Amino acid sequence: MASILAFDDTVLHTICNVLADTAEGLTGSEIGQLLRESNIGDPLPGVTKRDRLFEALNQKQKQDRCANNVIAFIHKAMSPVRYTQKLHVFENRRFELNKVLAFSGLVLGDNGKLREITTAQTLSEAQERAGRLYKQLLDRNTHSDILLFCRAELLQDNYFHAVFEATKSIADKIREKSGLSSDGGKLVDEAFGGKLPLLAFNTLRTETERSEHAGFMNLLKGLFGTFRNTLAHVPKIKWNINEQDAIDMLTFASFIHRKLDSCVRTRK
């Protein structure tokens, strides 16, 4: 493997801040284990996680005169198999890493491996590398459940699968709130249909409220019929969707999520 230019102190500090973040970063024991697995010394095991990791990686790349072993450490820390039960942690961490790695001409893919890109010169370019679509949805205050279910696809600007995952997340929420196990239009009918629906968007006391409830029910069925059923059976290359379409569809899915958050269960 060819030698990779060492990271400067500012970039390496930021990488360590992400990996050893107080809230969602690696634990102290995980850092120690990964350093051992990477054959990297641990000169300051008693200091804060961020300083400990920076000192270990910085000394290693100075000793090697390259960043190869630092990159190997990142690959171990971001190996997808470590995140099978916490996908959102992987995507949050990858998103933050990509914002700084872009300044070194690198991006971390969803396979946990780094690849070369055009080096970013500005913060806005780095943000774009991390996912222009994701940033636009953040600016729209998109529902957090949409971002959680779609983050891997959004970071790659993968519009097809972003919309597909968003519609799946809506079905998951309905099943969670209702206790039902069906899918698509059948799930909507079982959860929201009938004179006394299992789930209701309002009190159903007036004709206006009942009409509103029926309207949202039809929106849900239309969403599944238009996107979920279509996307499940049509190859990606045959379903053309541009960035603006994806933003509008995901914003609509965000609206549906907010309505589902406020719906109530009427009976056991």
Rosetta blueprint (number, residue, H / E / L):
1 M L
2 A L
3 S L
4 I L
5 L L
6 A L
7 F L
8 D L
9 D H
10 T H
11 V H
12 L H
13 H H
14 T H
15 I H
16 C H
17 N H
18 V H
19 L H
20 A L
21 D L
22 T L
23 A L
24 E L
25 G L
26 L L
27 T L
28 G H
29 S H
30 E H
31 I H
32 G H
33 Q H
34 L H
35 L H
36 R H
37 E H
38 S L
39 N L
40 I L
41 G L
42 D L
43 P L
44 L L
45 P L
46 G L
47 V L
48 T L
49 K H
50 R H
51 D H
52 R H
53 L H
54 F H
55 E H
56 A H
57 L H
58 N H
59 Q H
60 K H
61 Q H
62 K H
63 Q H
64 D H
65 R L
66 C L
67 A L
68 N H
69 N H
70 V H
71 I H
72 A H
73 F H
74 I H
75 H H
76 K H
77 A H
78 M L
79 S L
80 P H
81 V H
82 R H
83 Y H
84 T L
85 Q L
86 K L
87 L H
88 H H
89 V H
90 F H
91 E H
92 N H
93 R H
94 R H
95 F H
96 E H
97 L H
98 N H
99 K H
100 V H
101 L H
102 A H
103 F H
104 S H
105 G L
106 L E
107 V E
108 L E
109 G L
110 D L
111 N L
112 G L
113 K L
114 L E
115 R E
116 E E
117 I L
118 T L
119 T L
120 A L
121 Q L
122 T L
123 L H
124 S H
125 E H
126 A H
127 Q H
128 E H
129 R H
130 A H
131 G H
132 R H
133 L H
134 Y H
135 K H
136 Q H
137 L H
138 L H
139 D H
140 R L
141 N L
142 T L
143 H L
144 S H
145 D H
146 I H
147 L H
148 L H
149 F H
150 C H
151 R H
152 A H
153 E H
154 L H
155 L H
156 Q L
157 D L
158 N L
159 Y H
160 F H
161 H H
162 A H
163 V H
164 F H
165 E H
166 A H
167 T H
168 K H
169 S H
170 I H
171 A H
172 D H
173 K H
174 I H
175 R H
176 E H
177 K H
178 S H
179 G L
180 L L
181 S L
182 S L
183 D L
184 G H
185 G H
186 K H
187 L H
188 V H
189 D H
190 E H
191 A H
192 F H
193 G L
194 G L
195 K L
196 L L
197 P L
198 L L
199 L E
200 A E
201 F L
202 N L
203 T L
204 L L
205 R L
206 T L
207 E H
208 T H
209 E H
210 R H
211 S H
212 E H
213 H H
214 A H
215 G H
216 F H
217 M H
218 N H
219 L H
220 L H
221 K H
222 G H
223 L H
224 F H
225 G H
226 T H
227 F H
228 R H
229 N H
230 T H
231 L H
232 A H
233 H H
234 V L
235 P L
236 K H
237 I H
238 K H
239 W L
240 N L
241 I L
242 N L
243 E H
244 Q H
245 D H
246 A H
247 I H
248 D H
249 M H
250 L H
251 T H
252 F H
253 A H
254 S H
255 F H
256 I H
257 H H
258 R H
259 K H
260 L H
261 D H
262 S H
263 C L
264 V E
265 R E
266 T L
267 R L
268 K L
